[in-house]
Amino acid sequence: MSISLTILGCHSATPRINAFPTSQYLEINNSHFLIDCGEGTQRQMRKYKVGFSKINHIFISHLHGDHFYGLVGLLSTYGILNREKELHIYGPVGIKEVTLLQLKISQSHAKYKMIFHELSSKKSELIFEDNKVSVRTIPLTHRVYTNGYLFTEKEKPRKLNMLNISGYPEIDRADYLNIKAGRDVVLASGEIISNSELTLDPPKPLSFAFCSDTSYKPDIVPIIKEASLLYHEATFLADREDLAKKTKHSTSKQAAQIAKDANVKQLIVGHYSGRYKDISLFKKEAQEIFKNTNLAEPGKVFSI
Amino acid sequence: MSISLTILGCHSATPRINAFPTSQYLEINNSHFLIDCGEGTQRQMRKYKVGFSKINHIFISHLHGDHFYGLVGLLSTYGILNREKELHIYGPVGIKEVTLLQLKISQSHAKYKMIFHELSSKKSELIFEDNKVSVRTIPLTHRVYTNGYLFTEKEKPRKLNMLNISGYPEIDRADYLNIKAGRDVVLASGEIISNSELTLDPPKPLSFAFCSDTSYKPDIVPIIKEASLLYHEATFLADREDLAKKTKHSTSKQAAQIAKDANVKQLIVGHYSGRYKDISLFKKEAQEIFKNTNLAEPGKVFSI
């Protein structure tokens, strides 16, 4: 059970010398996901040694340029790298048409299959699930249709309590799978040994909530409740709450309020407006409400 | 009369940590042009202090990703920067549809007007002209429809030969405009003073030929003849002429042969394949045929 989140880009609006638009690389429970893909993402991936071939799923929050203009270049590069594995792309309706038109016009012939999952629901929905991770949407409120994504580890089997099991010589290795699955054991005598005596709780599944570009939206709190790690945009400081409201963004204070109300373990803020030269102010402001806040910065890795 | 060419990116295929796809910024006779616009171009423009607002004309050679995937981001940034001046974009048929669809889907509302000039001719044509510069296409041969561009300064008026003029007290300041325009002067006596006696040749107009992504194509020689500066792609060294032929690119040797045959003053090679670690080999190979060869490198400025 582990999470490692690499920030590839975390600034808003336009790429600048030391400001890269949104993109994050998530390793969770040995699965690998790319989240958002602003212009220059593939170069940031190389810079921070993200293995291109590990990624089979890309999640795009919304179709503003600073969150997806790097997608077509990356898909094209996969073609040049002779990728053969299929690639799943999740994002708002429209992402397929615009991406395929670009690839078609640039005659980027790829051997691999792209599978687009276009989203349009305004309710949280399960969009991906395997035996390691599930992914749900977090409906956000922005100027265009936008989703955050909640990545949650699958619960592991229960752990054997070997100390207690050794007290029952009759229990055999062959029973372990059943015990791990939570079943009681019936001895030859007919005595029932409760599973709770034979096992320990598995580690709590970790989760990462990615909330990109949204107005202050308290109704996401139940969806992201108790998340191990929350990234929440903070485009402005509280002094420009008016501008946040107008442009459908959040302040750092609002991001911290969401983190507090959802009782998450750790908050990362990012998507800073270019107007702020000193991004440490975002941390300072958030920490007044939610202590365990950190700043997204290109190349920074958050591990649990 | 001057040329200043800034290399923003000069590598082929995919953006890497220190490899940027094609883009060049040209100042010629006080006009400012952007040529090609691979992913990350706008960041390179900021890095090398190219004034965004000076550019009113963008020329795209062809619609392979490494030459135009940065265009939509730049156009979107112009919107964010509240550009109001109209912007002209030249490129192959299709560039308008793909660009406008991306801007529409990302709801990038721009105040400024974009004027697309879609090209489809296979013959060299005059596509831009004002009182300072003219631009012609250089039809190239690549895997998709591709043009290079020839930028030529407009000829200046003839220069007054004051030493000779002072020999004719009758010639007045009021005559100077006519003399500069090349007209003879008729004195009161009826004597005709030939313009060639009263003027000197103006400086020779400078020109820059941009030849991006092409097979070896000797028939461009007459178009770029005597150019002051030639950029010609050199994706491979001569040892991989087979691969150059197959992918419709050139070798450094072939680029040098074109420079020699066209009798240009200076050659710049670029668009190096990622397979070569030591790009100085491109210069070495070209110089065996054409001495005044230089390497394109990000941030390098070539001035005349």
Interface residues (C-beta under 8 A of the other chain):
Chain A: A13 T14 P15 R16 I17 E39 G40 Q42 R43 R46 K47 L63 H64 G65 F68 Y69 G70 V72 G73 S76 T77 I80 L81 G94 E97 V98 L101 Q102 I105 S106 Q107 S108 R143 V144
Chain B: A13 T14 P15 R16 I17 E39 G40 Q42 R43 R46 K47 L63 H64 G65 F68 Y69 G70 V72 G73 S76 T77 I80 L81 G94 E97 V98 L101 Q102 I105 S106 Q107 S108 R143 V144
